[in-house]
Amino acid sequence: MNKIKGTIAVVAITGILLGALTLSTGIGSVDTGMAPNENFEQIGILVVAHGSPEERWCKPVREAVENVSLPYPVELGFLEFVPNETITTAVERFNERGITKIIAVPLFISSYSDHIPKIEYVLGLRDNPPEGAENLTQVDTNATIVFTKAIDDHVLVAYTLADRVAELSKDPDNETVVIVGEGTDNETDFMGWNNSLATNIPDNIRMILKYYMEPTIRIREVKYAFIRVNETLHSDLTLRAVVENASIENDVIVVPLMISEDFFTEKYIPQLLENLSYAYNGKTLAPHPNVARWIETSVRCAIGDEKYGLLVIDHGSKGLERVNVVRELMKEVKLDVPVALAFAEHPPENESINAGVDKLLQQGVNHVIVVTLFTEPTPDHDEAVEEVYEALKTSEQTKILQNVTKHMGIRITVAGPIDDNPLIAGLILDRAREVSEEEDEEILVISRWGSLTYFEHGEIYARSLAEQVKAISNFKDVRYGFMQYQGSPNIRQVVEEAAHDGPVIVVTTNSLGSSYVDELIAKKLKGLNYRYNGKGFYGYPEELSPHPNIARWIELTATKQMRKDTPNQGVFATGFEAVFAIASLLAIAYLVLRVRR
């Protein structure tokens, strides 16, 4: 009966996911609305900007669009305030030229701007106008329209902001940078604004200042704030509060994350910061040359000219056993992009991080997806990522580009370390079952390494993995403990408590099983009764058996990053989206099949 229930669950989930896959990719549809061959399409590029009654705002935007270098006609259309340069007039010019496909690029800071739905309506991508915008007129065209993402956290923004910081920095060791965005008081949209500024932009700015600037600028800290925000819910993110807090210990540099200079940059920001001490010049993204480069990159991505490459970084070891098993593991990674392997420590000559980056660049890659195989967030992981930036800095191809718009170069997206993906939960369950005798009577304890530096991340991953394994297994309970820091829960404490409730199984989540870890566990758990599997993800040096879920996790993680950078193309999904959906389907089906062994 349990097997039947498991099978029914798989069939149900398969049906749901395949249905979603059909909707997202257009599988099964006959009329795609696109020409059968890209060569038959006449492509036009529409850059959409907000507009302003002030010429000083519009002029830098026009200059940025004029500097776009693409083999397609480019038109600029303003949403408001510029009656002779509207979105409608731009599309009419495309109609006159016989354009059959329009790539529309919104020159807006955030895809969560309340102006984005208005643009979608004007372009005919939504049926009804958003509330308060009923007077907007839709374009009249037979061309297919592809609407890309706004700027969000694109790396070129971080490069541009880093340039602005460099103009103002005088004592970087004692300076805090505050990036200020407009934001919104709509709580749903605010989460999108906040996610963009909270994740990649601050870290990328620090990396760029540290590795790409000459001389290097080791800024103390990079924070962010908003002009518009629900002050009741997010009082700590208002511009004045952030600057006041940062200025207690450091000098403050304020840089606006805005398209062009206007009332906000000239008057409103200084008013909000009245009587505070800070460095500020009001310079915005335009007219920096990277604005044109961003438009070009968005278009290339939309029509498939962005070339991805995957760099997988393992921790490395003096012993060849680990090196060889990771090499074998990489043979199982199936992705239709260039792939390189690198080791952070003791790398063979042709498998250093620098060599891996060079290998990808030689194959024409312009966007490197870095996936790290560390099993915990650690300083070693951070150092490996920094080494990727250092490798790009020294590569000949990037040096040439740095001398032009110094920061165009190669894009990097970092994923990892190995997280709490369901594939990893399935791996842990398999290792536990290798030593299990009576699953429904046993307590499984997942042994994690632990970190003083990244305690919170480690605990979140551990708790999530334990909950997932418990949900897909028959174990009486699933718990977790840490080996190597003075925190809670300590591995001995967890095993001692678990032993009161039933037989205990301990499984480690190291990448490679080792005598060192086995001895450490034996020492920590001396005098306790438990069964143990220390094989980790790759097995032992003398008995290598890498679990296939690691290869699947690499594929899924890399595909997810590539998918995030794919613009919204309505029902036309890319191959990466299809691969991602199928991989998700297989991962869930794999786990459900193990609900009842």
C-alpha positions in Angstrom: 0.0 0.0 0.0 2.8 2.4 0.9 4.5 1.8 -2.5 1.2 2.4 -4.3 0.8 5.7 -2.4 4.3 6.7 -3.3 3.6 5.9 -7.0 0.4 7.9 -7.0 2.3 10.8 -5.5 4.9 10.7 -8.2 2.3 10.5 -10.9 0.4 13.5 -9.4 3.5 15.6 -9.0 4.7 14.6 -12.5 1.4 15.7 -14.0 1.5 19.1 -12.2 5.0 19.8 -13.1 4.7 18.7 -16.7 1.6 20.9 -16.9 3.6 23.9 -15.6 6.4 23.0 -18.0 4.0 23.0 -20.9 2.7 26.4 -20.0 6.1 27.9 -19.5 7.8 26.5 -22.6 5.0 26.2 -25.1 5.4 22.5 -25.5 2.5 21.1 -27.4 1.6 24.4 -29.0 1.6 24.6 -32.8 1.5 28.4 -33.5 4.4 30.0 -31.6 3.9 33.4 -33.2 7.6 33.6 -34.1 9.3 33.2 -37.5 10.7 29.7 -38.0 14.2 31.1 -38.5 15.9 33.9 -36.7 17.3 35.2 -40.0 13.8 36.1 -41.2 13.1 38.4 -38.2 13.7 42.1 -38.4 14.7 43.1 -34.9 14.4 46.5 -33.4 15.6 47.7 -29.9 13.2 49.9 -27.9 14.7 51.5 -24.8 11.9 52.7 -22.5 12.7 55.4 -20.0 10.4 57.2 -17.6 10.9 60.7 -18.9 10.9 64.1 -17.2 9.8 67.7 -18.0 13.4 68.7 -17.2 15.9 68.5 -20.1 18.8 67.9 -17.7 17.2 64.5 -16.9 16.4 63.5 -20.4 19.7 64.6 -22.0 22.0 61.9 -20.3 19.5 59.2 -21.2 19.5 60.2 -24.8 23.3 60.2 -24.8 23.3 56.7 -23.3 21.0 55.4 -26.0 23.0 57.1 -28.7 26.1 55.2 -27.5 24.5 51.8 -27.8 26.4 49.7 -30.3 24.2 47.0 -31.8 23.6 45.7 -35.3 19.9 46.7 -35.0 17.9 49.9 -35.1 17.5 51.5 -31.7 14.7 53.8 -30.6 14.1 55.6 -27.3 10.6 56.0 -26.0 9.6 57.9 -22.8 6.7 56.8 -20.7 5.8 60.3 -19.5 6.5 64.0 -19.9 8.1 64.0 -23.4 5.2 64.1 -25.9 7.3 63.9 -29.0 9.4 60.9 -28.0 6.8 58.4 -26.6 6.8 54.7 -26.7 4.0 54.8 -29.3 5.9 57.1 -31.7 9.0 54.8 -31.3 7.0 51.7 -32.2 5.4 53.5 -35.2 8.9 54.2 -36.5 9.6 50.4 -36.2 6.4 49.6 -38.1 7.5 51.9 -40.9 10.8 49.9 -41.1 9.1 46.5 -41.2 10.4 45.4 -37.8 8.9 42.1 -36.8 10.4 41.6 -33.4 10.9 44.4 -30.8 13.3 43.9 -27.8 11.9 46.3 -25.2 14.5 47.2 -22.5 13.2 49.2 -19.5 15.8 51.7 -18.4 14.5 51.5 -14.8 16.3 50.7 -11.6 13.9 48.0 -10.5 11.7 45.4 -12.1 9.4 46.1 -9.1 8.9 49.8 -10.0 5.3 50.8 -10.2 5.9 52.0 -13.7 6.7 48.6 -15.1 3.0 47.5 -15.2 2.2 50.7 -17.1 4.9 49.9 -19.7 3.6 46.4 -20.0 0.1 47.8 -20.7 1.3 50.3 -23.3 3.2 47.5 -25.1 0.1 45.3 -25.2 1.6 42.7 -22.8 -1.3 43.0 -20.4 -4.9 43.5 -21.1 -5.9 46.0 -18.4 -4.1 49.2 -17.3 -2.9 49.4 -13.7 -5.0 51.4 -11.3 -4.5 55.1 -11.9 -3.1 54.7 -15.4 -6.4 54.4 -17.4 -5.4 57.2 -19.8 -2.5 55.3 -21.3 -2.7 54.3 -25.0 -1.5 50.9 -26.2 0.8 50.6 -29.2 -0.5 49.3 -32.5 1.9 46.8 -34.0 2.1 43.3 -35.4 5.6 42.8 -34.2 6.4 40.3 -31.4 7.5 42.2 -28.3 10.0 40.7 -25.9 10.2 42.7 -22.6 13.5 42.3 -20.7 14.2 42.9 -17.0 15.0 46.3 -15.5 18.5 47.0 -14.1 17.9 45.3 -10.7 21.2 44.0 -9.4 23.1 43.6 -12.7 26.8 43.6 -12.2 27.4 46.6 -14.4 25.4 48.7 -11.9 27.9 47.7 -9.2 30.8 48.6 -11.5 29.2 52.1 -12.2 28.5 52.7 -8.5 32.1 51.6 -7.7 33.3 54.3 -10.0 31.2 56.9 -8.2 32.6 55.7 -4.9 36.2 56.0 -6.2 35.5 59.7 -7.1 34.6 60.5 -3.5 36.7 58.1 -1.4 39.6 59.6 0.6 40.2 57.2 3.5 38.6 53.9 2.5 39.6 52.0 5.7 37.4 54.4 7.7 34.6 54.9 5.2 31.1 53.4 4.8 29.3 53.7 1.5 25.5 54.1 1.5 23.8 53.3 -1.8 20.4 55.0 -1.8 17.6 53.8 -4.0 14.2 55.4 -4.5 12.2 52.4 -3.1 8.4 52.3 -2.6 5.9 52.3 0.2 4.0 49.3 -1.5 5.1 46.5 0.7 4.8 43.8 -2.0 7.0 45.7 -4.5 9.3 46.8 -1.7 10.5 43.2 -1.2 11.7 43.2 -4.8 13.6 46.5 -4.3 15.1 45.3 -1.1 16.2 41.9 -2.5 18.1 43.6 -5.3 20.0 45.9 -2.9 20.4 43.4 -0.1 22.1 40.7 -2.1 24.6 41.3 -4.9 25.2 45.0 -5.2 27.0 45.8 -1.9 29.2 42.7 -2.1 30.0 43.3 -5.8 30.9 47.0 -5.1 33.4 45.9 -2.4 34.9 43.2 -4.7 35.3 45.6 -7.6 36.8 48.4 -5.5 39.2 45.8 -3.9 40.3 44.0 -7.1 39.6 46.1 -10.1 40.5 49.6 -9.0 44.0 50.9 -9.4 45.1 51.6 -6.8 42.9 49.2 -4.8 40.2 50.7 -2.6 39.4 48.5 0.5 36.3 50.2 1.6 35.2 49.5 5.2 31.5 48.7 4.5 28.8 49.1 1.9 25.2 49.6 3.1 22.0 50.6 1.4 18.9 52.8 2.1 15.7 54.0 0.5 14.0 57.4 0.0 10.5 55.9 -0.1 9.8 53.1 2.4 7.2 52.2 4.9 8.9 53.8 7.9 6.8 51.9 10.4 8.0 48.5 9.1 11.5 49.5 7.9 12.6 52.4 9.9 16.2 51.0 9.8 16.3 51.3 6.0 15.4 55.0 5.7 18.2 57.1 4.3 18.7 59.3 7.4 18.7 56.4 9.8 21.3 54.4 7.8 23.6 57.4 7.4 23.3 58.4 11.1 24.1 54.9 12.2 27.0 54.5 9.8 28.5 57.9 10.7 28.9 56.9 14.4 32.1 55.0 13.6 33.0 55.9 10.0 33.0 58.7 7.4 30.1 58.2 5.1 29.9 58.3 1.3 26.3 58.6 -0.2 25.8 57.4 -3.8 22.4 57.6 -5.5 21.2 54.5 -7.4 19.1 56.5 -9.9 19.0 56.8 -13.7 19.6 60.6 -14.1 20.1 63.7 -12.0 16.9 65.5 -10.9 15.1 67.0 -7.9 15.7 63.9 -5.9 19.5 64.0 -6.3 20.0 67.7 -6.2 17.6 68.7 -3.4 15.6 65.9 -1.8 18.5 63.7 -0.7 20.4 66.7 0.8 17.2 67.7 2.6 16.8 64.3 4.1 20.4 64.4 5.3 20.4 68.0 6.6 23.0 68.6 9.4 24.7 65.3 8.8 28.2 64.9 7.6 28.8 62.9 4.4 30.5 63.0 1.0 28.2 63.3 -1.9 28.3 64.6 -5.5 24.8 63.6 -6.7 26.1 61.7 -9.8 23.8 59.0 -11.1 24.1 56.1 -13.5 23.7 58.1 -16.7 25.8 59.4 -18.4 28.2 56.6 -17.3 29.2 54.5 -20.4 28.1 51.4 -18.6 24.5 52.4 -19.1 24.9 51.7 -22.9 26.8 48.5 -22.1 23.9 47.3 -19.9 21.4 48.0 -22.7 23.6 46.0 -25.1 24.0 43.1 -22.6 20.2 43.0 -22.0 19.6 42.8 -25.8 22.2 40.1 -26.4 20.8 38.0 -23.6 17.3 38.4 -25.0 18.2 37.2 -28.4 20.6 34.5 -27.1 24.0 36.1 -27.6 25.1 35.7 -24.0 27.6 32.8 -23.7 27.6 31.1 -20.4 30.3 28.9 -19.0 30.4 26.8 -15.8 33.4 26.9 -13.4 33.1 24.3 -10.6 35.4 24.8 -7.6 36.2 22.1 -5.2 38.1 22.6 -2.0 41.0 20.4 -3.1 43.5 18.2 -1.3 47.1 17.1 -1.3 45.9 13.6 -2.0 45.1 12.7 -5.6 42.2 10.5 -4.5 40.0 13.6 -3.9 41.1 15.2 -7.2 40.4 12.1 -9.2 36.9 11.5 -7.7 35.9 15.1 -8.5 37.2 14.7 -12.0 35.0 11.6 -12.4 32.1 13.4 -10.8 32.4 16.2 -13.4 32.1 13.7 -16.3 28.5 13.1 -15.0 27.6 16.8 -15.3 25.5 17.2 -18.4 25.2 20.9 -19.5 25.3 22.4 -22.9 27.8 25.1 -22.0 31.6 25.1 -21.6 32.6 23.6 -18.2 35.9 23.9 -16.3 37.0 22.3 -13.0 39.2 24.0 -10.4 40.6 23.3 -7.0 41.0 26.0 -4.3 43.9 24.3 -2.5 46.8 22.3 -3.8 45.5 22.4 -7.4 47.2 20.5 -10.3 48.8 23.1 -12.6 46.0 23.0 -15.2 43.2 23.0 -12.7 43.8 26.1 -10.6 41.1 28.7 -10.5 43.1 31.0 -12.7 43.5 28.1 -15.3 39.8 27.4 -15.1 38.8 31.0 -15.8 41.3 31.2 -18.7 39.9 27.9 -20.2 36.4 29.4 -20.2 37.4 32.7 -21.7 39.3 31.0 -24.5 36.0 29.4 -25.5 34.3 32.8 -25.8 32.5 32.7 -22.5 31.3 36.1 -21.3 29.3 35.1 -18.3 30.9 32.7 -15.8 28.7 30.8 -13.5 30.7 29.7 -10.5 29.4 26.8 -8.5 31.4 25.9 -5.4 31.4 22.4 -3.8 32.2 23.5 -0.2 29.8 21.8 2.2 29.4 24.8 4.5 29.6 28.6 4.2 33.2 29.2 5.2 36.0 31.7 4.8 37.6 29.2 2.4 34.6 29.5 0.2 34.9 33.3 0.3 38.6 33.1 -0.6 37.9 30.9 -3.6 35.4 33.4 -4.9 37.8 36.3 -4.4 40.4 34.3 -6.4 37.9 34.1 -9.3 37.8 37.9 -9.4 41.6 38.1 -9.1 41.9 35.7 -12.0 39.7 37.8 -14.2 41.7 40.9 -13.3 44.9 39.3 -14.5 43.4 37.8 -17.7 44.6 39.4 -20.9 41.1 39.6 -22.3 39.7 41.5 -19.3 42.7 43.9 -19.1 41.9 45.1 -22.6 38.3 45.7 -21.7 39.2 47.4 -18.4 41.0 50.1 -20.4 37.8 50.9 -22.3 34.8 51.1 -20.0 37.0 49.9 -17.3 34.4 47.6 -15.8 32.6 45.9 -18.7 34.7 42.8 -18.7 33.2 39.4 -17.9 30.1 38.8 -15.8 30.4 36.5 -12.8 27.5 34.8 -10.9 28.4 32.8 -7.8 26.3 29.9 -6.5 27.2 27.7 -3.6 28.3 26.3 -1.3 26.3 23.1 -1.3 23.0 24.1 0.2 19.8 22.5 1.5 18.4 21.5 -1.9 16.1 18.4 -1.9 18.8 16.5 -3.8 21.2 16.9 -0.9 18.5 15.7 1.5 18.1 12.6 -0.7 21.8 12.0 -0.6 21.8 12.1 3.2 18.9 9.7 3.3 20.7 7.2 1.1 23.8 7.4 3.3 21.7 6.8 6.4 20.0 3.8 4.8 23.3 2.2 4.0 23.8 1.6 7.8 20.1 1.5 8.9 18.6 -1.7 10.3 15.1 -0.7 11.5 14.4 2.7 10.0 11.1 3.4 11.8 12.7 2.7 15.2 15.9 4.8 14.6 16.9 8.4 15.2 19.0 9.9 12.4 21.5 12.6 13.5 23.0 14.6 10.7 26.6 15.7 11.6 27.6 19.1 10.2 31.1 20.6 10.4 30.0 24.0 11.8 31.6 27.4 11.7 32.1 30.2 14.1 32.0 32.8 11.3 28.8 31.6 9.6 26.9 30.0 12.5 23.5 31.3 11.4 23.8 30.0 7.8 25.0 26.6 9.0 22.1 26.2 11.4 19.5 27.2 8.8 20.9 24.7 6.3 21.1 21.9 8.9 17.6 22.5 10.2 16.2 22.5 6.7 18.0 19.3 5.7 16.8 17.5 8.8 13.2 18.6 8.2 13.3 17.4 4.6 14.9 14.0 5.4 12.3 13.4 8.0 9.5 14.2 5.5 10.7 11.7 2.9 11.8 8.9 5.2 10.4 6.5 7.9 13.0 7.5 10.6 11.4 8.0 14.0 13.1 11.4 14.1 15.8 13.4 12.3 18.1 15.8 14.2 21.4 17.6 13.6 24.5 18.6 15.5 27.8 20.3 14.9 31.3 18.9 15.3 33.6 21.9 15.4 32.4 25.0 17.3 31.3 25.9 20.8 27.7 26.3 19.8 24.4 24.5 20.0 23.4 21.9 19.2 26.7 20.1 20.0 26.9 16.7 18.3 27.5 14.8 21.5 24.6 16.6 23.2 22.3 15.7 20.3 23.3 12.0 20.2 23.0 11.6 24.0 19.5 13.0 23.9 18.5 10.9 20.8 19.7 7.7 22.5 16.9 8.0 25.0 14.3 7.7 22.2 15.8 4.9 20.1 18.8 3.5 18.3 21.0 6.3 16.8 22.5 6.6 13.3 25.1 9.4 12.6 25.8 10.5 9.1 28.4 13.2 8.2 27.9 15.7 5.4 31.6 16.2 4.5 32.5 16.1 0.9 35.1 13.2 1.3 35.1 10.7 4.1 38.4 10.7 6.1 40.1 9.1 9.0 40.4 12.6 10.6 36.6 13.0 10.7 36.0 9.4 11.8 38.5 9.9 14.7 36.9 13.2 15.6 33.4 11.7 15.7 34.7 8.8 17.8 36.3 11.2 20.2 33.2 13.4 20.5 30.9 10.5 20.9 33.1 8.3 23.1 31.1 5.9 25.3 27.8 6.4 23.3 26.0 3.8 21.2 25.4 4.7 17.6 25.8 3.4 14.0 27.9 5.6 11.8 28.4 6.4 8.1 31.2 8.9 7.4 31.4 8.4 3.6 30.3 12.0 3.0 29.4 12.9 -0.6 32.3 11.2 -2.4 33.0 8.1 -0.3 36.4 7.3 1.2 39.8 7.6 -0.6 40.1 3.8 -0.6 36.5 3.3 -1.7 35.4 6.2 -3.8 31.7 6.3 -4.5 30.5 9.9 -5.4 26.8 10.1 -5.0 25.0 11.0 -8.3 23.0 13.7 -6.6 26.0 15.9 -6.5 26.3 16.0 -10.3 22.5 16.7 -10.5 22.9 19.5 -7.9 25.6 21.1 -9.9 23.4 21.0 -13.0 20.4 22.3 -11.2 22.3 25.1 -9.4 24.0 26.3 -12.6 20.8 26.1 -14.7 18.9 28.1 -12.0 21.5 30.9 -12.2 21.3 31.0 -16.0 17.6 30.9 -15.9 17.5 33.9 -13.5 19.3 36.0 -16.2 16.9 35.1 -18.9 14.5 37.9 -19.7 10.7 37.3 -19.5 9.7 36.3 -23.0 6.0 35.5 -22.3 5.2 31.9 -23.2 8.5 31.4 -25.0 10.9 29.7 -22.6 14.5 29.0 -23.2 16.1 25.6 -23.2 17.6 26.4 -19.8 14.1 26.9 -18.4 13.0 23.6 -19.8 16.1 21.8 -18.4 15.5 23.5 -15.0 11.8 22.4 -14.9 12.7 18.8 -15.9 15.5 18.7 -13.4 13.1 19.9 -10.6 10.6 17.2 -11.7 13.2 14.5 -11.5 14.5 15.7 -8.1 11.1 15.7 -6.5 10.1 12.3 -8.1 13.4 10.9 -6.9 12.7 11.9 -3.3 9.0 10.8 -3.3 10.0 7.3 -4.5 12.1 7.0 -1.4 9.2 7.8 0.9 8.6 4.1 1.2 11.6 2.0 0.5 
